[in-house]
Amino acid sequence: MKIASSEKLEWCKELIEKTRDIRKIDFAYIRIDNIEVTPPTPPVLSVQVIDDDEVFLLHPNYSYMSTPFHPCIYIKSVAAAKIFSDYYLQIWEKAARNQLDFGCLIKRGKKVYQEHLEEIAQRLGE
């Protein structure tokens, strides 16, 4: 996930706390040039893969924290899910190296990387 503001960081911390005991939920911070601007230009596409056969593509202009929720595209397709799963696996593998210039893990299973959340907060000027 991108974390471009203190508000998004707090939202991430709340999400981590709510999912702390769920082993199958992992989060990584991804740093991409220009993503620190909210919203980034051009917008970053947010895609969620569900159960290896469903894909949700969020509206790119509203993929950052927005209220109310904006329409998204739903695709039920094993092939589409595999394409995005493979794409995110490549990103995840880089983030798992925990190099803050690219990204880092912030939750893996029940382990929370508090030190990485603190480094992100420092980048945001907190």
PyMOL commands that set and color helices and strands:
alter all, ss='L'
color gray80, all
select helices_A, chain A and resi 6-18+60-62+78-95+114-123
alter helices_A, ss='H'
color red, helices_A
select strands_A, chain A and resi 26-30+47-50+54-58+72-76+103-108+111-112
alter strands_A, ss='S'
color yellow, strands_A
deselect
rebuild
show_as cartoon
